[in-house]
Amino acid sequence: MSSLTHFPARTRLTRTRLAALGRAELTLLVRNRTALFVAVFVPVLMVGAIRSSLDSVELGKAGTTIAEVAVTGGIGMALLMVVHSNLVSAFVARRESLVLKRLRTGEVTDIEIHTGIALPAAVLTLAQCALMTAGGVAVLGLPAPARPALLLAGVLLGVVLLTAVAAATSAVTRTVDSAQLTTMPLLLVSSIGSGLFVPLSVLPDRLASLCELLPLTGVMTLVRAGWSGGVEPGDLVGATLTAVAWIVLSVFAVQRWFRWEPRR
């Protein structure tokens, strides 16, 4: 009975700590004009870039359109730029300024620290995805998402996945400046091989099968399925399992190698 009585109090304390960490992180993001510009404008601008890059690609056999690929690719870029790239820099910056070390000396748990730092990026990503979805329907003339709940589930799964990947990547990132290098491999691989710019269905079968194992491919499969529908249940299960497997692997890497203070 005592533990049940204390549970709501602990929940309120957790929410209070997360809100405080989220506000502090949002303040730092707003003050960093470069990071704010990249987080807010680059994913939206990428919709136009992806659309232009597909002008000479025949997508009829893939069962999709240039506008649809551009919007879903923009959602993928929002996940990569706002969540992954931004959070790698944030984790490294807080580590090097000893913020992470000071936070651990208090009552805040490790998962609360990671979640609190990630909250502004997560909220901004959801807002951008909603904006791009509305823009795709209103401006590009796309039909409304066939399965919006599945689209939202894909985005949320992507936020969790790339937060964990960002925390793991920060372990091999020495400075904030070097974050531009350590985040580049996932950005390039995902852009080419996870269906952001070109659907996997237009790639050779063997190459497409390999690309299905990439970290962001499962998320993008769910996002595209949420928009267009018509995906087999087995494909959805496989995409979800792939994303969950990468989350588990990334969480293990964070628990094993994440650094809470600068290297000596």
N, C-alpha and C positions, 0 to 999 in steps of 0.2 A: 504493500500500500504506500509505503514511504517513497519507493522508487517511482511509482505512478504519480505521486504528488509532485515530485521534483522534475518529472519529465517536461511538463509545459514550461517551467522556469528555465530549464536548460535550453529548450527550443527557442525561447525568447532571447536568451543571451546569445545564442548562435546567430539569430537573425540580426541582433544589434551589432555584433562584431562584424558580420558580413557587410552590413550596410555602411558601417564606418570605413572598412577597408575599401569598399567599392567607391564611396565618395572621394576618399583620398586618391585613389587610382584615377578616377575620372578627372579630378583637378589637375593631376600631373599630365594626363593626356591632353587636356585642353591647352595647357601651357606650352606643350611641345607642338609647335605649329607644323613642323614637317611630318611628324607622326600622325597628327590629326588630319592633314591634307591627304596623306596616303590612305588612312583608314576610311575617310569619308568619301573622297572623290574618285580614287583610282579604280575601285571595283565597278562603279557606275560607268566610268569612261571605258572600261574594258568591254562592256556590252557592245559599244560601237566598234571597238577594235576587232572583237571576235566576229561580228557581223560582216565587217569588211573583208576579213581574211577568208571567209567562206563563200565569197561571191562566185568563185570558179569551181566550187565543190558541188557535186550532184548528190543531194540528200534524199531524193525521192525513195530510193531503195531502202534507206535506213528508217523510213516511216516517220520522218520529222521534217522540220523546216529550219531555214536559217535563223529566223526570228526566235524560234523556240530554243535552238542551240545557243544563241547569243545570250538570252536571258538566263537559262540554266547555267551556262558557263560563267556569267556574271555572278551568280550566286556562289559558285565554286570559288571564284576569285575573291569574293568577300570573305569566305571562310579562310582562305589562304593568307590574304593580306591583313585583314582585321584581327583574326584570331591568332594564326600561327606566327606570322612575321612580327606583329605588334607585341605579342606576349613573350616571344623570345627576348626581345629588347627589354621589355618590362622586367622580366625575371632577372636578367643579367644586371640591369641598372639597380634594382633593389638589393641584389646580392652585393654588388661592388660598393654600394653606399652603406652597407651594414644594416639596412632596414630589415631584411629577412632574419638576420641574427638577433636583432632586438625584439622582433615580434615573437620569436620562439621562446624568449625568456619570460613571456607573460602566459596568460591562460589560453591564448589562441592556439587551436590545433593546427597541424600541418595542412590538413585538407581545407580548413577554413582560410588559411593564408593563400593557398593556391586558388581557391574559389573566389575569394574576395578580390584578388588581383585580376582575375579573369572576368569578373562581372561586367565592367563597362564594355569590354570588347564583345562579350556575348550579347548584351542588349543592343549595341550598335549594329552588330551583324544581323540580328533578327529584324531590326528596323530597316536596314538596307535591303534585306531579302523581301520584306513586305513591300517596300517602295518599288523594287525591280519587278515584282510580280504584278503590282497594280499598273506600272508603266508598260509592261508587256501587253497587258490586256487593253489599256486605254490608248496607248500611243502606237504600238506595233500591230494591233489588231488580232492578237492571239486569243484563242478561247480561254476561259477561266480554267484553272487547274482542275483536272478530272477528279483527283483524290487529294484535296488540300491537307488532310490529316497525315497522309503519307509523306507529302512534301515537307510539312513541318517536322515530322519525325526524322526525316533525312537531315534537315538543317540542324536540329538539336543534337543528333548523333555526331554530326560533323563538328559541332562546337566542342563537345566532350572529347572527341578524338584528337582534334588539333590543339586543344588546351594541354592534354597529356603529352602529345608529341612536342609541343613548344617547351614544356617543362623539362622533358628529356633532352631536347636539343640545347637548352641553356647550359647543360652540364659540360658541353664541349665548346662553349662559346666564351672566350676569355674577356671580351670587352663588348660594349654596345656597338661600336663600329664594326667589329667582326661579325655581328649578327647578320649583316647584309650578305656575308659569305655563307654562313652556316645554314641560313634559311633558303638559299638559292637552289640546292639540289631538289628538295621536295617541291618547290614552286615549278621548276622546269619539268621534272618527271610527271607531276600531276597535270600540268598544262598540256603536255604532249600525250601522256598515256592513260589519263583517267577520264577522258571524254569531255574536258572543258572546251577545247577548241574543235575537236573532231570526234563524232560519236564512234565508239569502239566497233560498231557494226559495219563501218566502212573500211576497217583495217583487215589485213589478212588474218585468217582464223587462228593460226599459231601465235601471232603477235597479240591478237586480242585476248587470247587465253592467258598469256603472261601478264598483260595489263590489268586483267581482272583481279590480280593479287596485290596491286598497289594500294597504299593506305587509303587514298581518297576515292578509289573507284567504287567501292561499295556505297559510300555516301552519295556519290553522283548518280548511281543507278537508282537509288531510292528517290532522289530529287526528280530525275527525269520521269520515273514511273508515277510519282505524285502529280506531275504536270500533265502527262499524256495518257496515263493509264495503259491498259492492255498488256501489262507485263505478267509473265507466268509466276504463280506463287513460289515455285521452286527457285526462280531467279531472285526473287525478293528475299527469300530465306538465305540464299547463298551470299547475297550482297550484305545482309545484316550480319551474318556470321563473320564475314571478312572484316567488316568495320569493328565488330566487337573483339575479334582476335587481335587487331592492331591496338585497340584500347588497352586490352590486358597486357600486351607486350610493352606498351609505352608506360603503363603504370608500374610494371615491374622495373623498367629502366629508371623511372623516377625514384622509386624506393631504394634502388641499388646505388644510383650514381648522382642524384640531384645534389647540388652544392648549396649550402646555406650561408656560406661566407667566402670571401675572396681566397684565392690560392695564395699560399705563403711561399 
